[in-house]
């Protein structure tokens, strides 16, 4: 019986380890998306500023 218990504990430990890896993967994906969004906003900031100025011109 101790061998079965030992195998069960090993499987439980592996499952917990996998969940930790999943959280780390989500963190990496979130970081990559954040960097991409900031990069896109940096590249498009001039166009966004021009569009806002045009809209403000139409309003006034």
C-alpha positions in Angstrom: 0.0 0.0 0.0 2.8 2.4 0.7 4.0 2.2 -3.0 0.5 3.2 -4.2 0.5 6.1 -1.7 3.9 7.2 -2.8 2.9 7.2 -6.5 -0.3 9.1 -5.6 1.8 11.8 -3.8 4.1 12.0 -6.8 1.2 12.6 -9.2 -0.3 15.2 -6.9 3.1 17.0 -6.7 3.4 17.0 -10.5 -0.1 18.4 -10.9 0.7 21.3 -8.6 3.9 21.9 -10.4 2.1 22.1 -13.7 -0.4 24.7 -12.4 2.6 26.8 -11.3 4.0 26.7 -14.8 0.7 27.7 -16.3 0.5 30.8 -14.1 4.1 31.7 -15.2 3.1 31.2 -18.8 0.1 33.5 -18.4 2.5 36.1 -16.9 4.8 35.9 -19.8 1.9 36.2 -22.3 0.6 39.2 -20.4 4.0 40.9 -20.5 4.4 40.3 -24.2 0.9 41.7 -24.9 1.7 44.8 -22.7 4.9 45.4 -24.6 3.2 45.1 -27.9 0.4 47.5 -26.9 2.9 50.1 -25.7 5.0 49.7 -28.8 1.9 50.2 -31.1 0.8 53.2 -29.1 4.3 54.7 -29.4 4.4 54.1 -33.2 0.9 55.5 -33.7 1.0 58.4 -31.2 1.6 61.0 -34.0 -1.4 59.7 -36.0 -3.6 59.6 -32.9 -2.6 63.1 -31.9 -3.5 64.3 -35.5 -6.9 62.6 -35.4 -7.7 64.1 -32.0 -6.7 67.6 -33.3 -9.0 67.1 -36.4 -11.9 66.1 -34.3 -11.3 69.0 -32.0 -11.2 71.3 -35.1 -14.6 70.0 -36.3 -16.2 70.5 -32.9 -15.0 74.1 -32.4 
